[in-house]
Amino acid sequence: MGMHAGNPSPLDASRQTPGLTVVDIIVEPAETALLRAASEKGCRVQPGRPMMDFQVRGMSEFFDIKRRDRSHG
């Protein structure tokens, strides 16, 4: 819900106020419609990709996995 163009938003954007922090766990696209609407209202936003990156880093440290450069396939 809310992940593709034309999907309804999972939250009522009219209820967002500038004091809120709006978090979306979706990693692609980086700016979802939910985050865009929240940003336009003056809310702080947290996209999903940085959260995922920290989770992967934490998991690799926990399991003692050396992370390889995957930028070349």
Secondary structure, DSSP 8 states (H G I E B T S, - for coil): --SSTT---SS-GGG--TT-EEE----SSSS-HHHHHHHHTT-EEE-HHHHHHHHHHHHHHHTT------TT-
